[in-house]
Amino acid sequence: MFHLIGILFGSLLAQLLVLFMLLLLIIPKVGISVPQLIHAKDYLSYGLPLVPPSLSNWTVDLSDRYLNKCEVLMHVNLFLSHKT
């Protein structure tokens, strides 16, 4: 049990260390700024057209999981009906 916790803790620590080092390298070159509400129209004109495709992709992905479960159950049912 302690080995698993040690592995997870070590992985988390390594990822945090890499994140910290990369932030130290990237932030001075790129900088961080707060978005200005003056540009909200530009942000929305870019982002809003992406909402319907994202929702449809999400819907298809979830329905695909449901249909795959139904298909598996159908194959099991066919197998059991041929078995008897």
N, C-alpha and C positions, 0 to 999 in steps of 0.2 A: 504494500500500500504506500509506503513512504517513497518507494522508487518512482511510482507514477507521479506523485506530488512533486518530487524533485525534478523530474523531467519537465513537467508542466511549468514549474516555477523557473527553471533554467531557460526554457524556451521563451517565456514571457520576459524575463530579464534581458535576454539577448535581443529580442525585438525592440524593447524599450531603449536599449543602448544604441542600436542602429538608428532608430527614429530620432533620438536626441542628436546623434552625430550628423545625420543628414539635415536636420533642421538648422544646426549650427552652420552648415555649409550653404544651404539654399536660401535661408531668410535674408542674409546680407546681400545676395545677388538679386533676388526677386523683390523682396520687400513685402510687407503686409499692409493693406489699406482697407478701410471700411467702405463698403459700397455706398455710392451716393444715390439718394432718391431721385435726383434729376434724371438719371439714366434708367429709371424703373420701366419706362415705356420700351426701351431697347431690350432690357432683360426679359420683360414679358413677351415681347414679339419673338424672341428667340425660344423661350421656354414653353409658352402655352401650346404651340403646335406639336410639341413633343409629348404632351399629356395623352391624347387619344391613342397613339400607337403604343405607348407604354401600358396603358390600361388594357388594350386588346391583347398585347403580348402576355400580360399577367393572366388575363382570363383564359387564353388558349393554353398557357402552361398549366394552370390549375385544372382545367377541364381534361387535358391530356392525361394527367395523373388519375383522374376519376375514370376515364374511359379505359385506361390500361388495367385498372383494378377490375372493371367490369369484364374486360376481355379475358383476363386470367381466370376469373370465376366462371366464365362461359366455357373455357377449355377444361377446367376441372369438372364442370357439370357434364360435358360431353364424355370425358374420360370415365366418370362414374356411371353414366348411363350405358356405355358400351361394356363396362365391366360386369354388369349384372345380366 
